[in-house]
Structures are given as C-alpha cells and as structure tokens.
C-alpha cells in the first residue's frame, strides 16, 4: 500500500468534538497557549468517518541527544523549567481547535511511544479534556519544585498507561494520521517508526508540509509489514535537515479507525519547493535497484532488449552525476545480463562497484560502502519493493530510502542539494582512478611505502582565491570525518575571509602519476596564535602521507613566526573520530586547551609527498 493523503474541508462549530489534536507530555510550570489562524482550505479529520483514535503522548526531544553528558558538554543545551533540554522554542504550544504549534530549534523532533490503544471518540475526548485541565493546573501551581516535578512525572505515567494497547490493531481500516502545515515555507519531514526488539526494524515515510493544511494516512496494514505493533516502538517526527526556525502546526498525530476504507489511488500531493538541508543531511551516494526502478520491466523475463529506462530515472542519474553524487546498484539479477542492459541503454559508466547478485541487498550496500570508504549514513537506497527497503534498513539503521515513485521529484529533495562544480562533475572519475591506484598497490606486493613513493604524490598549497571559493564551501559542507570541529561554512562565510590578516585561509590540491585528486583540503590557520582554527580534508587522500606533508608545511609556517607549539582547535562529534585518530598519529596530544604538539619534533614520512606552493612561504619537506 502507499501512503495516502486524504484531504477535505468540513465546517464545524468550536463546541463540537474535534477528533485528533496532540496529547503532549506535561512539563513542570509550563503551559503555553497560542491562538492559531487556520489557513483557508481542508484541514480537520472528518468526524463522521473517524470511529476511534489513539492518545499518543508526544514529547520534545533532540535528534542528537547524548544524555546525560550533553547537559554539561553541548553548546546547544538550554534547560526547560524541568531542566531537560529545550528543543522547541516554547515547548508544544496549545493552539486551540485541537491544534498544537511547534517552533523548532536546532535538532528538535517530536517523539511518541507504542504500543498504543484505540479509544472510542467519547473516551478519547475525555482523556484530552482531563489532560488539559491537569496540565494547566500543574503549570500554574505554587507547589515546591520537587513536589511539582513528582506530580508531573506521575501524571505523565498515568497518561502513557491509559494509552497502551494490550494487542495490536489488525483492522484494515486503521491508519496512522498526520495533520499538519507550516507557517513559514514548505519543508520536508520524516515520520519514522523504530523498533529494537525482537529485531531491529525501521519504517519511514517522507511528507512535505506546506502552508496549506493537509492530512496524511499511513495504513496499519503497511506499517505492520515492518513493525510489530504489539511490541514497544518509537515514533519520531522531525524535519529533514535544519530544524531551526520551522514554525509548524499539528492536528491529529494518532492512529485512527475509519468508517470508510482509504482510497485506492495515491492522492499524495507532489513535493513542493523545499528549503536547503544542512550538510549533515546531504547524500554522497545513491544506490539504485534495476527492475521497475531504473527501468520498466523485469530483466530475467524480458532480457536487455525488453526493459526500457524510465525517463525520470535517467534524468535523475545524469543530474546526480553532475552534482558529484556517486551512484551504484544493488539488484537481484544476473550480473552479465544487467551489465549488458546498462551498456545497451548508455548507463553503465554512471555506476561504481555495481552489486548484482541474489544475496540480501543490505549486504550489497555494505560492500559498496566498503569499496567507496564512505559511511552508510551518507547513502540513499531506491527500490520499488517495500520488502527490499525494509531489509536494507534492518541491516543499516542510518540508511535513507526512497521508492521508485519518489524518483520524479527527488532532485528537489534537500538530500541532493549539492552545487554543480567542476570538481563535483569529476568525482566519479576520481573514484575510478582510485581503483587503478588500488590495483597498482597490489602489484607492489603489499609494500605500501614503496607504492606511495612510486606514486609521485604532490600537494599544492595556496591561499584561498575567488576561483576556489565554491569548492572550499562544498568541501566544508560535505566533510564530516576529517573535520576538526564539525563546522560547516556557508558561502557568505567563505567569501568574508578575505582581508583577515591574522589568519591564513589555505587550499590544498593533490595529484599523483595516476591522476589529479583536485582540491582536497581547506585549512584556517591562526598564524598569530599558532593554531589551526578549522580543518577539512577529503578522505580520498587519507593515509597517503598527505597529512604528514601538509602538517610539516604548516609547522614550518608557524616556526617562521616564532612559535614553539602547534595547537589545534578540535571539537569531537559523532562522525569525526577519524580526525581525532589522525591527530594522535601525527603526534598531537590532548590538553585543556585542545590538541597541541612540539613544533621541533619532525613529522614521520613527510618526505614521501612533495609540497609545492604558489606563495613565498616557508617550505616543508
């Protein structure tokens, strides 16, 4: 089944019962009300068609939560009245008419828990009215904090117990309903169900919220194919990309029982223009299925001549390649037949390390990630079969998935909002050249040092100029592993660096006898204080002694300015463990001010890579 959007308008008085409306966690000394001006158009669930609904208790959560250490270490920690982290500007605000307003902050998300029971409409209305009265009283009470916090905890426990299900719903007319709109521009959201027992499972749907109120239904029949609704699970609703500043209004976020079945045709509105996603959400690799995804038809039955590429898929493949997004294949087919069809239709060259076999696609994706040396969290998998998407997600929790129906609009998805640069357009060929390097290294019998010296590696260090600003911006946006602070520079920030006399903004290019890696590094060096302020380097050149040669060069710059110590500003993130390991291998040690190193100590193997510079600065060997 598909995820249906079911939209309509019905007038009503404010006194009649409105099914839906979010039930929220009660917070100590907090109950914010907001009068929502509902835009014209369809919004509310049809009372007559809803016979029962659940009462999920929704809470304010952080997508990057590392409780409890984040309370003392995270720069974005802002305590609510109960000392938990505030990720919504004013919590879940009561907006009247059964609506809730949320003004998202960075990393904000809604989270609820199952299993959950369905209640008759009258019982659900009673729970909602009672919770409103009690929560408002607890917000205005003059009880001591410790006592008020206890009563809030007790009340939240009662609400959760009242909503729990003893057995899952199997009624084909049941669905999970989402009513929502945004007040400040169209944005993409994900609705995710997560389960860890008896086995890991993930179900995810993507919706686009606009300023026009809409209602989406996710059929229980579709959910239960992936999630065991009788066992504990999480439900998370969060923006795709940067959450900061999103102003959204939600109605029902609950399971409902419908008197009339869902429509058969998918009436989901097409994706609207979506704001750009932050760098952490950008995709680096798209893995495609073949049959009924890239082409129509089944290769095993119709052969290479009988399958026909879908025009929207071909257009997407070419556009992604121009944006520097790598692509591969995970398909259950015969390898020779698949390659024949890809060559016949002029598509074979777009794909790196295609995996065509009869094994699980999660394993194929793992092999692609290993060959590309990229994390699966930067992958997007496209497949027409719900089973294959679910199987891939069961093996890779951080994988993102799309259906074949999403292909027509995928280029507007913020996951793929990469600038088109000359460097990006060459990325596929850079990876092919890297495969040649691996083959050459194997011919050296495993003597890695001998292979590196024979490769004639050269780095070219120069001051940032206008021609390189787009690539420097792209590198800062794409780099997560070898990023010393987790920072992401906007294009404006890159352009503003000119004229800063206390810092050197350096770009690093690399080449060898096999080809040109292009611009692989961007460094912000505070020459006044002898410290690296920001560092980004492509993983393609890691462990080729490029870092040793580059740091030897930077050390020479600082020594010429009279410094005795080499300092690095470093902020650990979930994804830059490789950068920490690199600093340790380069001889840096951690202290209270960051990472430092004696400038007099040489950098081992720095002579393997030759350093060239276009400016008259001290060279390093």
SVG drawing of the C-alpha trace seen along z (x, -y; Angstrom):
<svg xmlns="http://www.w3.org/2000/svg" viewBox="-21 -43 84 58">
<polyline fill="none" stroke="black" stroke-width="0.4" points="0.0,0.0 1.0,-3.6 1.0,-6.4 -2.2,-8.3 -3.0,-12.0 -6.7,-12.3 -7.8,-16.0 -11.2,-17.6 -13.0,-20.5 -15.8,-20.5 -17.3,-23.4 -17.9,-22.9 -18.6,-24.8 -15.9,-25.2 -18.0,-23.4 -18.4,-20.1 -15.8,-17.4 -12.8,-17.5 -11.1,-14.1 -7.4,-14.4 -5.2,-17.0 -2.0,-16.0 -1.7,-14.8 1.6,-16.0 3.9,-15.4 3.2,-17.6 6.1,-19.9 6.7,-21.4 5.5,-25.0 4.9,-25.2 1.7,-25.5 1.9,-27.9 -1.2,-28.8 -1.2,-30.3 -4.2,-31.3 -3.7,-29.8 -5.2,-31.4 -6.0,-28.3 -5.4,-28.9 -8.3,-28.5 -8.7,-25.1 -9.1,-21.5 -7.6,-20.6 -9.7,-18.7 -10.3,-15.0 -13.8,-14.0 -15.7,-13.4 -18.2,-11.1 -15.6,-8.9 -13.5,-8.5 -14.9,-6.0 -12.0,-5.6 -8.5,-7.1 -5.4,-6.6 -4.0,-9.0 -0.2,-9.0 1.7,-11.2 4.1,-13.3 7.3,-14.8 10.0,-17.3 13.3,-15.6 16.7,-16.1 17.8,-14.2 21.5,-14.4 20.8,-13.6 23.7,-12.2 22.0,-12.3 23.3,-13.0 26.7,-14.2 25.2,-16.6 23.8,-18.6 27.3,-19.7 29.1,-19.4 26.6,-20.5 26.7,-24.2 23.0,-24.0 21.8,-22.8 19.1,-25.2 17.2,-23.9 13.4,-23.9 11.7,-24.6 12.2,-20.9 15.9,-21.1 15.5,-18.9 16.8,-20.2 14.6,-22.6 14.5,-21.8 11.2,-23.7 11.1,-27.5 8.2,-27.3 7.5,-23.6 4.4,-22.1 2.1,-25.1 -1.7,-24.7 -3.2,-26.4 -6.9,-25.8 -9.2,-23.8 -7.3,-20.7 -4.1,-22.0 -0.6,-22.3 2.1,-24.7 5.8,-23.9 8.6,-26.3 11.6,-24.1 15.1,-24.7 18.2,-23.0 17.9,-19.2 14.3,-19.4 12.0,-16.4 8.7,-15.1 8.7,-11.6 6.0,-9.3 5.9,-5.6 3.8,-2.5 2.2,-0.1 -0.9,-2.2 -4.7,-1.5 -7.6,-2.9 -10.4,-4.6 -13.9,-5.4 -14.3,-9.0 -16.1,-10.0 -13.3,-8.3 -10.6,-9.9 -12.2,-13.3 -12.5,-12.8 -8.8,-11.9 -7.8,-15.1 -10.1,-17.4 -8.8,-16.0 -5.2,-16.3 -5.7,-19.9 -7.1,-20.8 -4.5,-18.9 -1.5,-20.1 -2.7,-23.7 -3.1,-23.4 0.4,-21.9 1.9,-24.7 0.3,-27.4 0.7,-25.6 2.8,-27.1 4.0,-23.8 7.7,-23.4 9.7,-22.3 10.5,-18.8 6.8,-18.1 5.5,-19.6 8.1,-17.5 6.8,-14.4 3.2,-15.1 4.1,-15.8 6.0,-12.5 3.1,-10.7 0.6,-12.3 2.7,-11.5 2.9,-7.9 -0.9,-7.7 -1.4,-9.2 1.0,-6.7 -0.6,-3.7 -4.1,-4.9 -2.9,-4.9 -1.2,-1.5 -2.6,1.4 -3.0,4.9 -2.9,6.2 -2.2,4.6 -4.8,3.4 -5.3,5.6 -8.4,3.7 -7.7,2.9 -9.5,-0.4 -7.0,-1.6 -4.2,-4.0 -1.8,-6.4 -2.9,-10.0 -0.8,-13.2 -2.5,-16.6 -0.1,-19.5 1.0,-22.6 3.9,-25.1 3.6,-28.8 6.9,-29.9 7.5,-28.0 7.4,-24.4 9.6,-21.9 10.2,-18.1 9.6,-16.0 10.1,-12.3 7.7,-10.1 9.8,-7.2 8.8,-4.1 11.8,-2.4 11.8,1.0 14.7,2.7 13.0,6.0 12.5,8.8 14.6,7.5 15.7,4.1 13.2,2.6 12.6,-0.8 9.7,-2.2 9.9,-5.7 7.7,-7.9 8.6,-11.4 6.0,-14.1 6.2,-17.7 4.5,-20.3 3.3,-23.5 1.2,-26.5 -1.9,-24.5 -3.2,-22.2 -3.0,-18.5 -3.8,-15.1 -1.8,-12.0 -2.8,-8.4 -0.3,-5.6 -2.3,-2.3 -1.8,0.1 -1.6,2.9 1.5,1.2 3.1,0.5 2.6,3.9 4.6,5.4 7.7,3.9 6.9,3.0 5.4,5.4 2.7,3.1 2.2,5.3 5.7,4.6 7.4,1.4 8.4,-1.1 9.3,-4.7 7.5,-7.2 9.6,-10.2 8.5,-13.2 11.3,-15.6 12.3,-18.0 14.7,-16.8 17.7,-19.0 18.0,-22.1 15.1,-22.4 15.9,-25.8 13.2,-28.3 10.5,-26.0 7.1,-27.1 4.6,-24.2 1.1,-23.5 -0.1,-19.9 -3.5,-18.5 -4.0,-14.7 -0.9,-12.6 -2.5,-9.4 -3.8,-6.0 -7.4,-6.3 -10.2,-3.8 -12.0,-4.9 -15.6,-4.0 -14.9,-4.0 -11.7,-2.5 -8.8,-4.5 -8.9,-5.5 -7.1,-3.1 -5.3,-5.7 -2.4,-7.6 -3.5,-11.2 -0.3,-12.4 0.5,-16.0 3.7,-16.4 6.7,-17.7 6.9,-21.4 10.0,-23.6 11.9,-22.6 14.4,-24.7 18.0,-23.5 19.1,-20.8 22.1,-21.3 25.4,-19.5 24.8,-16.6 21.8,-15.5 23.4,-15.7 23.7,-12.4 27.0,-11.3 25.9,-8.0 22.7,-6.8 22.2,-3.1 19.7,-2.1 17.6,1.1 17.1,2.0 13.8,3.7 10.8,1.3 13.1,-1.4 15.7,-2.4 13.7,-0.7 10.3,0.7 10.1,4.5 11.9,7.5 15.3,8.3 15.1,12.0 11.9,12.3 12.3,9.8 16.0,9.6 18.1,6.5 16.1,5.5 12.8,5.8 13.4,3.4 13.0,-0.3 14.7,-3.0 12.3,-5.3 12.9,-8.9 12.7,-10.4 15.3,-7.9 17.7,-8.7 17.3,-12.4 18.0,-11.9 21.0,-9.7 22.6,-12.4 21.8,-15.3 23.1,-13.5 26.3,-12.7 26.7,-16.4 26.3,-17.3 29.1,-14.9 26.9,-12.4 28.2,-8.9 25.9,-6.1 25.9,-2.3 23.5,0.6 22.1,3.2 20.0,5.6 18.9,9.2 19.6,10.3 22.2,12.0 25.4,9.8 26.2,10.3 22.6,9.6 22.4,6.5 25.7,5.1 24.5,5.8 21.3,3.9 23.1,1.0 25.6,0.8 22.8,1.1 21.0,-1.9 24.1,-4.0 24.0,-3.9 26.8,-1.6 29.5,-4.3 27.5,-6.1 27.8,-3.4 30.7,-2.5 31.1,1.1 27.6,2.4 26.4,5.3 24.2,7.6 23.6,10.9 21.0,12.9 22.0,12.1 20.4,9.6 20.6,6.0 21.8,4.9 25.0,6.9 25.4,5.4 25.1,1.9 27.7,2.8 30.2,3.9 29.6,0.7 30.3,-1.4 33.5,0.6 34.7,0.1 33.9,-3.6 35.2,-4.0 32.1,-6.1 29.6,-5.7 26.2,-4.2 24.7,-7.3 25.5,-9.2 23.7,-6.6 20.2,-6.7 18.7,-3.5 16.0,-3.5 13.8,-0.4 10.3,0.3 9.8,3.2 8.8,2.4 10.4,5.7 13.8,4.8 13.7,1.3 12.8,2.8 15.6,5.5 18.2,2.9 17.1,0.7 17.2,3.7 20.9,4.0 21.7,0.3 19.8,-1.9 21.2,-5.2 20.4,-4.4 17.8,-6.6 15.4,-5.0 13.2,-6.2 10.6,-4.4 10.6,-4.4 7.7,-6.8 9.9,-9.4 12.4,-9.5 10.4,-12.0 10.7,-14.6 14.0,-13.5 16.1,-16.4 14.1,-18.8 14.8,-16.8 17.3,-18.7 19.4,-15.5 20.7,-16.1 21.0,-19.9 24.7,-19.9 26.2,-22.7 27.3,-21.8 31.0,-22.4 33.8,-21.2 35.2,-19.2 31.9,-17.6 31.4,-16.6 34.7,-14.8 34.1,-12.9 33.0,-9.7 36.2,-9.6 38.3,-10.4 36.9,-7.2 37.6,-5.2 41.2,-6.5 41.4,-5.5 40.5,-1.9 43.5,-1.9 45.7,-3.0 44.5,-0.1 45.3,2.3 48.8,0.8 49.4,1.1 48.5,4.8 51.2,5.1 53.8,3.8 53.3,6.9 51.9,5.0 54.9,2.7 52.8,-0.4 55.7,-2.8 57.2,-1.7 53.9,-2.1 53.5,-5.7 56.9,-6.7 56.3,-5.3 53.0,-7.2 54.9,-10.6 52.4,-12.3 52.4,-16.1 50.3,-18.6 50.0,-22.2 49.2,-24.7 47.9,-28.1 46.0,-31.0 42.2,-30.8 41.2,-32.8 37.9,-33.6 38.1,-30.7 38.3,-28.2 35.5,-29.6 32.8,-27.4 34.9,-24.2 36.1,-25.3 32.4,-25.9 31.4,-22.5 34.3,-20.7 33.3,-22.2 29.7,-21.2 30.5,-17.6 33.3,-16.8 32.3,-15.0 35.1,-12.5 38.2,-14.7 36.6,-17.8 38.2,-19.1 35.3,-21.0 32.2,-19.7 31.8,-23.3 30.0,-23.9 30.9,-27.2 28.2,-29.0 29.2,-30.5 29.0,-34.0 31.4,-33.0 33.9,-31.7 33.7,-35.0 34.2,-37.1 37.6,-35.6 39.4,-37.9 41.3,-40.7 41.8,-38.8 45.4,-39.5 45.7,-37.2 44.7,-34.1 45.7,-32.2 43.0,-30.5 44.7,-27.8 43.5,-25.4 45.3,-22.1 45.4,-20.3 46.8,-16.8 47.9,-14.8 50.0,-11.7 51.1,-9.8 47.7,-8.2 45.7,-11.5 44.6,-14.6 42.6,-14.4 41.6,-18.1 41.1,-20.4 41.2,-18.0 41.8,-20.3 40.9,-23.6 42.7,-25.0 42.1,-28.0 45.4,-28.8 45.7,-31.4 49.3,-32.4 49.1,-35.0 48.4,-32.3 49.9,-29.3 46.7,-27.3 44.5,-25.6 41.0,-27.0 39.3,-24.8 40.4,-21.9 38.7,-19.9 40.3,-17.1 38.8,-14.6 39.0,-11.0 40.3,-10.1 43.9,-11.1 43.9,-9.9 46.8,-7.7 48.8,-8.5 51.1,-10.6 49.4,-13.8 48.5,-14.8 52.2,-14.4 53.5,-16.6 50.8,-19.2 51.3,-19.4 55.1,-19.7 54.5,-22.6 52.1,-24.3 54.6,-23.7 57.3,-25.5 54.9,-28.5 54.4,-28.7 58.1,-28.2 58.9,-31.1 56.6,-33.2 58.4,-32.3 56.0,-29.7 57.3,-26.7 54.0,-24.8 51.5,-23.8 47.9,-23.9 44.7,-22.6 41.1,-23.6 39.1,-20.4 35.5,-19.6 34.5,-16.0 31.4,-15.0 29.6,-11.7 31.3,-11.5 34.9,-12.9 36.6,-10.1 38.9,-9.7 40.1,-13.2 40.9,-12.5 42.8,-9.4 44.7,-11.4 45.8,-13.9 47.1,-11.2 49.0,-9.6 50.6,-13.0 51.9,-13.2 49.4,-15.7 48.2,-15.2 45.0,-16.5 45.2,-19.1 42.7,-21.5 43.0,-23.9 42.6,-21.4 45.3,-19.4 49.0,-20.5 52.4,-19.4 56.0,-20.4 57.0,-22.1 60.6,-20.9 59.5,-17.2 59.6,-16.0 56.6,-14.6 57.4,-11.0 57.2,-10.1 56.5,-13.8 59.2,-13.5 57.1,-10.9 54.8,-13.7 56.3,-16.7 54.9,-20.1 54.5,-22.9 53.3,-26.4 52.4,-29.4 53.3,-31.9 56.7,-32.7 56.1,-31.0 58.5,-28.6 58.6,-25.2 58.4,-21.9 59.9,-18.7"/>
</svg>
